[in-house]
Amino acid sequence: MTEQKPLRVLVWGENQREKNDPRVQEIYPDGMHETIRAGVESLLGAAATVRTTTLDEPEHGLTQEVLDSTDVLIWWGHMAHHDVADEIVDRVQEAVLSGMGLIALHSAHFSKIFRRLMGTSCTLRWRNEDDRELLWTVDPTHPIAAGVPHPLVLDQHEMYGEFFDIPAPDELIFISTFTGGEAFRSGATFRRGYGKVFYFSPGDQDYPIYHHPDVQRVIANGITWAAPATRRTPQLARYRAGDFFAGEYHSPSQRFGGATA
């Protein structure tokens, strides 16, 4: 039996509020990305190798070499979405379409990469007034929901509410309700090309959300779910009927090279 290789996980953190806001520094002294990393490592153990990178690193720490060696990318951003270079967004999008998994956390709903992949504005309603959030599992058979209490209770959190301008999810796993009566689609999956995308909303920087063991469990489950079965680049290829009879249906002999169909 072939030994299964550990999943290669990369946690990308904006790491701006942690540097400039004493309250956030107190909650996440090593940065939110490091807290997320520690949670994933504690739950997945030897099944995953976990690295971190941040916005301020060269190429935001997302070189082609790094992405080629990443199975699942976790993305947390908030106040500096506009500072992410478009060429890096192109690179990450291509990696997702080729099979890399993406987990977008909290304010990453408004990141360039998530909006690019969704093709919508990804706007929503929000209020930051120490609301209690109840995260209800609406698909208990989904692997991302495994071991997650129903409901998952967050005593204090920022409110995210509908309307959330995203495409209809492939799978809706969690919805949240808040003390103001609002509801929100807080855990949803999408497939883009060969890649899987999981959006999970809990994680405002003003609260110790990523220290919560049940939130850590959801993220760890999401990694396992989003891991690619294969990595391949979608290709525009010329197809001839004769290829099928020649046994070349899965490997067309010519690609478009500027010619019209």
C-alpha positions in Angstrom: 0.0 0.0 0.0 1.4 3.4 -1.0 1.8 5.8 2.0 -0.4 8.9 1.6 1.7 12.1 1.4 0.7 14.9 3.9 -1.5 17.6 2.5 0.4 20.8 1.8 -1.4 23.7 3.4 -0.6 27.4 3.1 -2.2 30.0 5.4 -2.2 33.4 3.8 -2.8 36.3 6.2 -3.1 40.0 5.4 -1.4 40.6 8.8 -2.1 44.4 8.9 -4.4 44.8 11.9 -2.2 42.6 14.0 0.7 45.0 13.3 -1.2 48.2 14.0 -4.1 47.5 16.4 -3.1 46.8 20.1 -6.5 45.0 20.7 -5.9 42.6 17.8 -2.3 42.1 18.9 -3.5 41.1 22.3 -5.8 38.4 20.8 -3.4 37.3 18.2 0.2 38.2 19.3 1.8 36.1 16.5 -0.8 37.0 13.9 -4.1 35.4 12.9 -2.4 33.3 10.3 -0.2 31.7 13.0 -3.2 30.9 15.2 -5.0 29.3 12.2 -1.8 27.3 11.4 -1.6 26.0 15.0 -5.2 25.0 15.0 -4.9 23.1 11.8 -1.7 21.3 12.9 -3.3 20.3 16.2 -6.2 18.6 14.4 -4.6 17.2 11.3 -1.2 16.3 12.8 1.0 14.3 10.4 -1.7 14.4 7.8 -0.7 17.9 6.8 2.3 20.2 6.6 1.3 23.8 7.2 3.1 27.0 6.2 2.2 30.7 6.5 2.8 33.7 4.4 1.7 37.3 4.4 0.8 40.3 2.3 4.1 42.2 2.9 6.4 39.4 1.6 7.8 39.6 -1.9 5.0 38.6 -4.3 2.8 38.4 -1.2 4.5 35.1 -0.5 2.6 33.6 -3.4 5.2 32.8 -6.0 4.5 30.2 -8.7 6.8 27.8 -7.0 4.9 28.2 -3.7 1.5 27.7 -5.3 2.7 24.7 -7.3 3.6 23.1 -3.9 0.3 23.9 -2.2 -2.7 21.6 -2.1 -5.0 24.0 -0.1 -4.7 27.7 0.3 -6.4 29.4 3.3 -7.0 33.2 2.7 -7.7 35.8 5.3 -7.9 39.5 4.3 -9.8 42.5 5.6 -8.4 46.1 5.2 -5.9 45.7 2.3 -7.7 43.8 -0.4 -6.7 46.5 -2.9 -3.0 46.1 -2.1 -3.0 42.5 -3.5 -1.4 42.8 -6.9 -3.6 41.7 -9.9 -0.9 39.5 -11.3 -0.9 37.5 -8.0 -4.7 37.2 -8.2 -4.3 35.9 -11.8 -1.7 33.3 -10.5 -3.9 32.2 -7.6 -7.0 31.9 -9.9 -5.0 29.7 -12.3 -3.9 27.5 -9.4 -7.5 27.0 -8.2 -8.8 26.3 -11.7 -6.0 23.7 -12.0 -7.1 22.0 -8.8 -5.7 23.8 -5.7 -8.3 24.1 -3.0 -9.2 27.5 -1.6 -10.7 28.3 1.8 -11.8 31.9 2.1 -12.3 33.1 5.7 -14.5 36.0 6.9 -13.7 39.3 5.2 -12.0 37.3 2.4 -15.5 37.4 0.8 -14.4 40.8 -0.5 -10.9 39.8 -1.6 -10.0 40.1 -5.2 -9.5 36.4 -5.6 -12.9 35.4 -4.1 -14.8 38.0 -6.1 -12.9 36.9 -9.2 -13.9 33.3 -8.7 -17.5 34.1 -7.8 -18.1 36.7 -10.6 -20.3 38.8 -8.3 -19.9 41.7 -6.0 -19.9 39.5 -2.9 -21.4 42.4 -0.9 -23.3 41.8 2.3 -24.8 43.6 5.4 -22.7 43.9 8.6 -22.7 45.2 12.1 -19.9 45.0 14.7 -21.7 45.2 18.0 -20.8 42.1 19.9 -23.6 40.0 18.6 -24.0 36.3 19.6 -23.8 34.1 16.5 -25.4 30.7 16.2 -24.0 28.6 13.4 -26.5 26.0 12.3 -25.6 22.9 10.3 -28.0 22.5 7.4 -26.1 19.6 5.7 -25.1 17.3 8.6 -23.9 14.6 6.1 -21.3 16.9 4.6 -17.7 16.0 5.6 -17.0 19.7 6.5 -19.7 19.4 9.2 -18.2 16.3 10.8 -17.8 16.7 14.6 -19.2 20.2 14.6 -21.9 20.9 17.2 -25.4 22.0 16.2 -25.4 24.9 16.7 -21.9 26.1 17.0 -22.1 29.0 19.5 -20.0 32.2 19.2 -20.8 34.4 22.2 -19.4 37.5 20.6 -18.9 38.2 16.9 -19.4 40.6 14.1 -22.8 40.3 12.4 -22.8 39.3 8.7 -26.3 39.3 7.1 -28.2 38.8 3.9 -28.3 39.7 1.2 -25.0 38.1 0.4 -24.3 38.6 -3.3 -22.7 35.3 -4.2 -23.8 32.7 -6.8 -26.0 29.9 -5.6 -23.6 27.6 -3.7 -23.0 24.1 -4.9 -23.5 23.0 -1.3 -24.8 25.1 1.6 -23.4 23.6 4.9 -24.0 26.3 7.5 -26.3 29.2 8.1 -25.9 31.7 10.9 -28.4 33.7 13.0 -27.7 36.7 15.1 -29.2 38.6 18.1 -30.7 41.2 15.7 -32.7 38.4 13.9 -30.4 38.4 10.8 -29.5 35.2 9.0 -26.5 34.5 6.8 -25.2 31.8 4.5 -22.0 31.3 6.6 -20.6 28.1 5.1 -20.8 27.3 1.4 -18.9 25.4 -1.2 -18.2 26.1 -4.9 -16.3 24.3 -7.7 -14.3 26.3 -10.1 -12.5 24.3 -12.8 -10.7 21.4 -11.1 -10.6 23.3 -7.8 -12.9 23.4 -4.8 -13.7 26.6 -2.8 -15.1 26.8 0.7 -16.3 30.1 2.1 -16.6 30.2 5.9 -17.6 33.5 7.5 -16.6 33.3 11.3 -13.3 35.1 12.0 -13.5 38.9 12.7 -10.2 40.1 14.0 -11.7 41.8 17.0 -12.7 38.5 18.6 -10.8 35.3 19.5 -12.7 33.3 16.9 -9.7 31.3 15.6 -8.9 30.1 19.1 -12.3 28.4 19.2 -11.8 24.6 18.9 -15.0 24.1 16.9 -14.0 26.8 14.4 -10.7 25.1 14.1 -12.5 21.8 13.4 -14.5 23.4 10.5 -11.3 24.7 8.9 -9.5 21.4 9.3 -12.5 19.6 7.8 -12.5 22.1 5.0 -8.9 21.4 4.2 -9.5 17.7 3.9 -12.5 18.3 1.7 -10.8 20.8 -0.6 -7.7 18.8 -1.2 -7.2 18.1 -4.9 -7.6 14.7 -6.4 -5.5 15.9 -9.3 -3.7 19.0 -10.5 -4.0 19.8 -14.2 -4.3 23.0 -16.3 -7.6 23.4 -18.2 -6.8 23.7 -21.8 -8.5 24.9 -24.9 -8.0 22.1 -27.4 -9.0 21.4 -31.0 -11.0 18.1 -31.2 -11.5 16.0 -34.3 -14.0 13.2 -34.6 -11.3 10.9 -35.8 -9.4 11.3 -32.5 -12.1 9.3 -30.7 -11.8 6.4 -33.1 -8.0 6.6 -32.8 -8.3 6.2 -29.0 -7.2 9.8 -28.4 -10.4 11.2 -27.0 -8.7 12.3 -23.8 -5.7 13.8 -25.5 -6.7 15.9 -28.5 -3.9 16.1 -31.0 -4.0 19.9 -31.5 -4.6 22.9 -29.5 -5.9 26.3 -30.7 -2.9 28.4 -31.6 -4.6 31.6 -32.6 -6.7 29.9 -35.3 -10.4 30.1 -35.3 -12.6 27.1 -34.8 
